[in-house]
Amino acid sequence: MKILNIGSLNIDKVYAVDHFVRAGETLTAGHMDTFPGGKGLNQSIALARAGAEVWAAGAIGRDGQFLSELLSQSGAHTELLETLSDTDTGHAIIQLVPQGQNCIIISGGANRALTQAYVDRALEGFGAGDLLLVQNETNLVPYAMKKAKERGLKIVLNPSPIDEALFSYPLELVDYFILNEIEGQAVAGISAQDPDQVMDALLQKFPQAAVVLTLGGDGVRYGKGAERFSHGVFPVSVVDTTAAGDTFCGYFLACLARAMEPQTALCTASMASALAIGVKGAAVSIPTWAQVQAFGETH
């Protein structure tokens, strides 16, 4: 199984602050660090470090060559990446508080400059039995989904961030939703916060799909048809949660590519996510398969 990830690649600027900035407030950061990031890049690195055959697709500016180098060093295929000479790489401004929680502002940059011709070229080497992974940080997501489905690919959607455009996407084409509880409520169109109600609503609305619902400190739920599985979190010290969801997403899909059962995939992806939150930064915090296996032997 080959995995094509048409996603975002960002330069993350992380500001250490005592609290999230409030309206009208000027806040001095303790320090600022620059990291590689973007949901597309993070998930491609997680997939590659978990041993999956993943092709990273998307666009960067001339200031983003180090992102391509990091992907290649992690084991991802980078020949489909496009470098734009007239557009800066996407970037994110991240506030990080001592408890490890964050809030993020994203500027799309090159991530929003994809063309239909580029998407067509990226899909050329993929077909039935392969996966297309998309998020909501690039343009042309609906076009990529439709063209991928025409070629027989299965579609995985991580619908983040949630915005109005998302609800015009052909969500009926999705084979796997990987989303958190807030995103789950929005996509399901309900206000209920009970995870079981959210899961039921999603599966009723999208009966063709499998749903992976991440719940932060309450673990993760999986549902498809009548199947239901859950897994708790592994107790670790929280340093930075920025890449937790992307790490989980990449590892879960890599486990499916290894023909693991969903319940085993939930456990492995949860271990990888636990390791990621113990390290500051996004892409740099994503563990290797060997590190996850070693963690599993002691937990």
Secondary structure, 3 states (H helix, E strand, C coil): CEEEEECCCEEEEEEECCCCCCCCCCCCCCEEEEEEECHHHHHHHHHHHCCCEEEEECEEEHHHHHHHHHHHHHCCECCCCEEECCCCCEEEEEEECCCCCEEEEEECHHHHCCCHHHHHHHHCCCCCCCEEEECCCCCCHHHHHHHHHHCCCEEEECCCCCCHHHHHCCHHHCCEEEEEHHHHHHHHCCCCCCHHHHHHHHHHHCCCCEEEEECHHHCEEEEECCEEEEECCCCCCCCCCCCHHHHHHHHHHHHHHCCCCHHHHHHHHHHHHHHHCCCCCCHHHCCCHHHHHHHHHHC
